Amino acid sequence: MLSKERLVKYLSGRNYEPSTAEEIASALSVSPQEFRELEKVLKELEDDGLVFKSRRGRYLWCERNHIVVGRLQVHPQGFAFLIPEKEGSPDIFVPPDQKGDAIHGDRVLVRYHREKGKRLVGGVVKVLQRSTKRIVGTVRAADSVLYVVPLEKRYAFVVALSGESGRVVSSGDVVVCEIAHYPTPFEPAFGAIVRRIGKEGERGVDVKALMEHFGVEEDFPEAAWDEAEHLLGMENAVEAEGRVDFRNWATLTIDPEEAKDFDDAISVEATNDGWHVAVHIADVAHYVREGSALDEEAKERGFSVYLVDRVAPMLPPQLSSNLCSLKEGEDRYAIAVDAHLDGEGGVKGYRIVRSVINVDRRLTYDEAQRALDGILPLEAPLQHVLEEASKLARRLYERRLEDGMLEFDLPEVEVDLDTSGCPVAIRVLERRWSYKVIEHLMIMANSLVADHLFGLGVPALYRIHERPNAEKLEQLRALLIVLGLRLRALRPKHKDILELLKLVEGRPQKRLVHTLLLRSLPRARYAPEALSHFGLALKRYLHFTSPIRRYADLLVHRIVGLLLDGGLAQEIERFRNETASVAAHLSAREDVVDEAERESVRLKLLQYMERHVGDVFSGVISGVVSTGFFVELENSAEGFVHVSSLDDDYYIYDERQMALVGRRRGRIYRLGDPLRVLVAKVDRGMGRLDLEISR
């Protein structure tokens, strides 16, 4: 009888010898009745990237024939790298003429070889899965031929439009285009218009195009919207029955000024030997029932997306900004982490309960900071809550630093827009202490819930952050040496990284070093296993405190709710399976959401810099290549100084020093150098900011 295991054993044992399906059937004595099953299993192995089917119909085992499966990352200049799916495998360079008809993001098979003493180089032999069938871009015209230039510059091609599509759009239109024929080294891409978004330069069209590209939805399906309307219409007075009533506690929310959804609130009282604190989290699960249209849509979205000029919420506004939101002066359902802590911030006891609260005061971070600084204090009970919360957060913060928590100081940029959507100011936000007060109380609540669920042995969706791998650390060490810094330990611990961060405090290279360190670490992700969180120096951690804007938190709330009701035992296996599948989905979705948010800011940064062509800015060299160097400006915009603009000498690239060195005068431009640059040109279409040295 044919089995997948038997077929794998046979194919993996063949020493570079390709076989047809008929030859395999003969070798394994597969009957004619089983031949269809054989072809089906071969297709599964092919989709898994374990075997490759040649054009002549011969199957060969990928690993034995230097064929690897992975995702293609294409550079705007046309070359690419394969990022293998097998963890720990090195990236493979793919030249521009070896991509076949694969485009950025495709899941592909690449056959590779090793250049003499150098990197792995390969070519695409098959596309297993397309990253997209549609692209977003701008229509351009050349010699009466219309084509679409993709918004995503890593789609290093243009799409020629069919005659019919060309009649419904004109140059300058921003459109969604469906690819009918993917580009090859010998043929261009062809496609047809699916939808017109608007005209280039019209208000909001740039962000709408970005949303279309990243699959960010602002509107909700009719079924989800109707459910939200029904819940809003059915809502009666909040009942305290079956819940702990915290409405007599002085309670605060502290959020950004522009916030419309309030996930969390705090109540803190001093005790003889520490603090009594309640962290109240919106009880979203009370309204969003598992399997409902609202739930399915929230799961698909995964997160609320905070773009430069709008928010695409995970839940409709009837819930996110109303029923679920912990609004000032309104009775609201919550889940509370009610804890007693000693004077050192250690947990003496806690409970997790369903509750009812009424927020006494909604504060912005600025208002909270002014109150803490004594500039504009609150009325007595609320001022006391805020001050005690600050004292507790300070102790928790100090404890976490002692335990090795990594604290990266990277700029958070806010773009001020006028009524037409044009950027008028760029502000690099200071992470004030009022922000950290809330941050560290939320970390406390998240870690307590993680320990609670782990201790009971029930399934949960954890937030994990792994240690950096050896390859990333070697790359980091090489860059730090250029900056005159060292990461001493072979496998650095928290204290080694903290020493490095302390060393660059106050230096012009501080932001660059923080960025390099952060890039050397793996991204935090969701997982069903309770692994540690390296950045926070915690054994266990999860997301519990933002169920309005993160689906992971909502799922954890459901597990906690079933525990409180005594009904989790019957659902354990189902939740164990769900946490595994949801973890993979949310981790992938988070990558997309983060990139969309960054790109929306970058879009407006470039538009802002258009007004400053000819102006001079301070910056630090953030990267050096043979053709020039990148400079990160104080407002976080990054531009490029091309070597051709350095007309005072002939500059040679020194890879070891990560520097451009003048051959005659010996002037050096190296990684980490502070300098003044002039804005020479901004090309929003190409996403480029060209800089020159200020003389």
Steps between C-alpha positions, in 0.01 A plus 500: 500500500628846406574742785651847506778380732592218260515740206713751694744225599532387139548846345737630769719194449538554126847643442437791258297270271172652375207264440167527322178411683485181293855402601420566866182292472698213350774518765246502784267244340212748495190351341311684223220561752747674733664711228266798555584491870871500408456812285306670779774431757769617255307826458486544878875446527551747216285763676696439820825573314639151558502385138536681170328400178703587191350610169548145376288365784784361710495526879813557706559546872571870560753479784724256313495718189573838666142619463351706783152637568452851639368850447652732241599846618563722198703823508367796296810466277384154389721250686352291780570278799329175587412479869482122561212359702736263679612682813872570517560462124701780336341744255565438130578779253289495182626715207245710305500264201452189717162587655297343217146634530514524881431833670560637849339293774440187290561160660746334264747219441858612434784279375829633640875459488785654698727751333870440565546578867203734490123513543232264377356599161194351335218526253124451531386168355135516601244731660308305766270778617439853377523782752240698309291508186425869533722802533432861588673766297490814292418511130771651279520550124786457253454525121122467543545177697357491851662300777477477879796580726454299824483681832720222643848571358608140564270406215787588271285510185215694338172357371398579145125552467273338245328726248167470679645599838680791340170652397365534855803663666751771423851593609511596868215273608566284807356156433474136600627281219468122459801323350411278206861416405790519744828657380796289387851605391365484143140623524328788683208466736147554366187577695157660519348769721281371783420828672592868492589641844535865398731753346858542612522795740133495603436510873533160667572307179859422603392338827206322335743350249724388785205336675404319181857377458525362855144367511393738777121534510329809638140393434333196654296224334126550528453201736759629749362855478144378561613301805670810641188709438284237668726491808496877525120508472449219754730641767325567831635623832818324612422241769743414780347158569765228486777761481723681748387862526795740481289810436587646840873487418666812359591391146702660218580439136819645348525497120619705202308821439345373175388162645137399447511146641598439861601141579642547849449693822683496834412531870786514751499544878794508739502235776710466814759290319448576131208546266157369412460534122225407257568497128163511323479371142196545275288183495476476122418127516170591669387653170704322230385140511716221362409407143292814438549719192669758727735232634593362158572849365707593807701177471572565131614857568694403811574857602383857476724684252616850596584681179627854472159656432246241620440184699371177344355341816483127571142544622229734368479839677173402671719272715855636476403860580178437691373183670839344576694822556568598863364852458505762773181514704346183350435167672693232312563126517863403557732215595717609794838381617467591868837466676681579827869587460763559763730802521748337261235436234475128575156340467357388836165386360262559214168404345359528148132593501218628284419851614304821452682833502435868441800706393524824700742678269641455152854639483733554209869422547574874508234565764627213713859624471403856597312365801799286607732799457271711721430747220127428481403254776174305495236508774619325816376138460610474135834671561565243771416211261732643234789556742472153653478347151818689412681376814397141432595523130839645600569202726385251235715678240809491723447130576473418131818690421674302776367179342643603161208658313623661178381856443547636149474875448382531140311800363124487473397742232170685482401686185270802525275532195297797379138476385610389153712213640835671436769469769578830672721381786701195604533440872728244660308403812671475835413187699402680818467333837117512488518258206717260698263509798232332291750282311642338814165446668381328181815283487426399859143398410608314185772303679268415792238358264771307311631345824143427613403309184834320482473395864159345432632314196232640269560611139582864435634724227838622623717787381855371461829663409796275427872563547698629197659230284874467440496635143316819599738551791804471274354760264430726796854460636649597164293819490576590861875463440471764226342730760780430746279285722511140614246240602724295723327171568473233231139438604410835654266513794275784603774669703738506201244677282407738781868596540516583130183712516641687799828560317335684206270713717547864397698420185388601147506129406251406776199467270700302243633255761151450643371432148780254422443314826128479441551367147730228635222363718222275368155655481269424789222266391198307621531133594301234688816411697595693814852591391685794650495863393864605454437874465292525818715243686187305598454123511142529375300777339183549298270773371190555713460877534385617154205286382342791308796524264672155513331167437760312706376678814138418416584130465677502838193671652283214373728244665495698826121532477454125464731448798291738710181316393651156561441397140852479360555130568265402216667743260869448574588301188307735273679803643835322480448457126365851457791672676745324267322606178414851620861558615636443148230719343545790743880497480484521120226764513699708750791523255265641235334745741833631631630556149179678395525736799868574433441559130212741564732716714783470246260611226421823683865551601597506133214738420614725786860498376384623158443836665856502628700448182808720543478495881772357725442233768713318755530124479709189556635259236284188541639283218786500249515329158731530201274760331460730801355508850167532679437776752228493766384852580393621843134486392554127414485547119776303324665617180793404279819686411622366164875473455474707181404805710828475698697715257790594731680167446479153349347272764565128536276264694672327792277207598701417812462851640147546360623829358567704187861619502635789291802379297689833497398690810410203718165633615280220636122462515430206731208335672386702803660832398288809579479755218294775340325432171298697248173371354572481126197319357188310607343240273183376668421273207825310552496550877840675490654785697824621340743684726830682454772598746444853632809706424 
